[in-house]
Each structure stands twice: as C-alpha cells, then as structure tokens.
Amino acid sequence: MAWTYILRCNDGTYYVGSTRDLDLRMTQHYSGLGSAYTKRRMPVELVWCLESSDIQTAYALERKLHGWSHAKREALIDGRFELSPGLAKKRRK
C-alpha cells in the first residue's frame, strides 16, 4: 500500500507528497526531517490523504496535485469535489 497526502504548512501553503509508510513520513515531517520545504514552514498539519494500491499510483496522483491551484487543493481537502473542475490551474510565473 501507498499514500498520497497534503500537509498544511504554518504559512498557509500546502505540501503534497507520497509515501509507502504514512505514519513514518508524518513523524519525519512533524520533527522537521520530512523535507526542506516543510522544515522552513513548521508546524505542519496533515489535512488530506488517500491510500493507493501501489507507490506508482500514489506518486502519479502526487504529480497531478502539484499542478493544482491552492483553491482546487482546498476544495479537495474540504470534500467540495463539485467545485474542483471549475477552479483554475496553478499560475506559472
């Protein structure tokens, strides 16, 4: 089994990741060892996760969520799936 997950960082941004062991990965993030991004934005909170059958599927979903706007991620987190298609993609600078 594998997981795709979203963390809400202290600055209001979201971190999207995937892992084979969600408990271990959350322990790493909560202790500041998860990633350079989350380490600079502590504390973090797990706000959404989805179990997948394998790591390839979890990683593919992670990559898809990376392209989503902040608003679309919030709709997913809040369970407002009906809003997701109408929300804009992340703007590229």
C-alpha positions in Angstrom: 0.0 0.0 0.0 1.0 3.6 -0.5 -0.3 7.1 0.3 -0.7 10.5 -1.3 -1.0 13.3 1.2 -1.4 17.0 1.7 0.1 19.0 4.6 -1.0 22.5 5.5 2.1 24.5 6.5 2.3 27.2 9.1 2.4 29.9 6.3 -0.8 28.6 4.7 0.8 26.9 1.8 0.3 23.2 1.0 2.9 20.5 0.6 1.9 17.4 -1.4 3.8 14.1 -1.1 3.5 10.4 -1.4 5.0 7.5 0.6 4.8 3.8 1.4 4.6 4.4 5.1 2.3 7.4 6.1 3.0 7.1 9.9 6.8 7.2 9.4 6.6 10.0 6.9 4.4 12.1 9.2 6.8 11.5 12.1 9.6 12.8 9.8 7.6 15.9 8.8 6.5 16.7 12.4 10.1 16.5 13.6 11.4 18.8 10.8 13.1 16.0 8.9 10.5 15.4 6.2 11.6 17.9 3.6 13.4 21.2 3.3 10.1 22.9 2.3 8.2 21.8 5.4 11.2 22.3 7.7 11.1 26.0 7.0 7.3 26.1 7.5 6.8 24.3 10.8 4.5 23.3 12.3 2.7 21.3 9.6 -0.7 19.5 9.8 -1.9 16.5 7.8 -5.1 17.7 6.2 -5.8 15.1 3.5 -4.6 11.6 2.5 -5.6 8.9 0.1 -4.5 5.3 0.1 -3.5 3.7 -3.2 -2.6 0.1 -4.1 1.0 0.9 -5.1 3.6 3.7 -4.9 3.4 4.4 -8.7 -0.3 5.3 -8.4 0.3 7.4 -5.3 3.2 9.2 -7.0 1.1 9.8 -10.2 -1.6 11.4 -8.1 1.0 13.5 -6.2 2.4 14.8 -9.5 -1.2 15.7 -10.6 -1.9 17.6 -7.4 1.3 19.6 -7.8 -0.3 21.2 -10.8 -3.5 22.2 -8.9 -4.2 25.7 -7.7 -4.4 26.5 -4.0 -8.2 26.8 -4.3 -8.5 23.5 -6.0 -6.5 21.8 -3.3 -8.7 23.4 -0.7 -11.8 22.1 -2.4 -10.3 18.6 -2.4 -9.4 18.9 1.3 -12.9 20.2 2.2 -14.6 17.5 0.2 -16.1 20.0 -2.2 -15.5 17.9 -5.3 -18.2 19.6 -7.3 -16.1 22.8 -7.3 -12.8 21.1 -8.4 -13.3 21.2 -12.2 -14.2 24.9 -12.3 -11.2 26.1 -10.3 -8.2 27.4 -12.2 -4.9 25.6 -12.5 -1.9 26.9 -10.7 -0.5 30.0 -12.4 3.0 29.8 -13.8 5.3 32.8 -13.2 
